[in-house]
């Protein structure tokens, strides 16, 4: 059962699964016309601030890029860094919603703004005689502008240290706290952790146009390159993530390419799970 699986993994120091033998994805099996899968990762500090402001920092970045089209990229980058360290300077008239899911982040913040953000960036770079690809994701744009998180570190880096699999219905703040729990449990240096999160790394406006073969080759190769997948559980009894086809595909890719698979959850969810183990283990076994 899934509950028993969680229990067995929670009692080991290295919580990972290997369901299938390692198979390297050789280059000759890949269509050279397919673009490589982006392997950028975002820092934990970036995710924290995005969660705290419900993405308002993102819109502030866009405003800076739009208003400074004739500035050099170094000037734009400096303005972005200063703004990113002051989340309170985001639009005060916008009220933070109680519920803000990962799907909300993608559909109401990232996807609507990406075309404008690309256009502004392209014009800024063209003034310097530089060309800008048309299919950049938010993560790639942030990397080009050398965006910094509020700790002063790069907000995005390539490659990511960990691939993150999750349900899009998950609350964004709970999602970030789950990753924080994983960092604390593993005693992993926060400044060294860069998480591959699809909403930021994949160009969401064009993701539906990618052929299935890309997902079974280039995408899997990206997971293989990163090497570790963290599965974020929104609930230990009936996790939504395991009802999502894409999550099952990501788990499959992880095991086929020989990467590690680890679990994490919100601290409150873990507390409930640990309580169930002590009080009613039959519930855990039957979950």
Secondary structure, DSSP 4 states (H G I P E B T S, - for coil): -HHHHHHHHHTSSS-----S------GGGS-TTSPPPP-EEEEHHHHHHHHHTTTHHHHHHHHHHHHTTTS-HHHHHHHHHHHHT-GGGS-TTSPPPS--BHHHIIIIIIHHHHHHHHHHHHHHHHTTT----TT--HHHHHHHTT-B-TTSSBSEEES-SEEEE--TTSBHHHHHHHHHHHHHHHT--GGG-EEE-HHHHS-TTTGGGS-HHHHHTHHHHHHHHH-EEEEEES-SSS-GGGG-HHHHHHHHHHHHTT-EEEEEE-HHHHHHHHHHHHH-HHHHHH-
